[in-house]
Amino acid sequence: MYKQLFFLFLILMVTPQISKAQKSDSPIWAKFNIIRAITGNKDSSKELVRAGAYTAFYTKKNNDTLYMANVFSKRSSESYGPIDNIKIIRKSNGKEFKYEGVVFSFEWHYKNSYDDEQGVARVNVILVKDKQKGSSFAMKLLTEDNQFLEYEGEVEGVVNDRIFEYLEEKNHSVENL
């Protein structure tokens, strides 16, 4: 009995350290803090802000695939997975519009850490880089079962320019509107 409890205690102590080590091998290219959220037709902003919700774009060590995760840090849960079928719809360098930014879309192959649900969502993102006020974003997600999510917020820190290079090299067509 004591050996089993000791073994369980040892696993519980080591697991967070392993998890932290794995996270450090996944450099975040962009982190979007969610300030406003709509789930279906319901305003879920307060709930997601209390949950410490953010969206992150990242890569894994020795892997060229770009991943996205919707993280709920105070709940220790997330939805995560690779993105593909990327299309840049519009890119502005600040000369034609007041702000620099990019509008892009992609498919997100997600899996939830809190249940067994997985699937594909169609995602549209508007990222605006305002040098005086910082960067902001708006994101719309539509899942296969027609669940609609909408997020708005601020970009934490500086968006790694590598994400734009990645989007452009994976983009098959740029559709300037």
Secondary structure, DSSP 8 states (H G I E B T S, - for coil): -HHHHHHHHHHHHHHHHHHHHHHHTS-EEEEEEEEEEEETTEE-HHHHHHTTEEEEEEE-TT---EEEEEEEGGGTEEEEEEEEEEEEEEEEESSSSSSEEEEEEEEEEEEESSSS-EEEEEEEEEEEEETTTEEEEEEEEEETT--EEEEEEEEES---THHHHHHHHH-S-B---
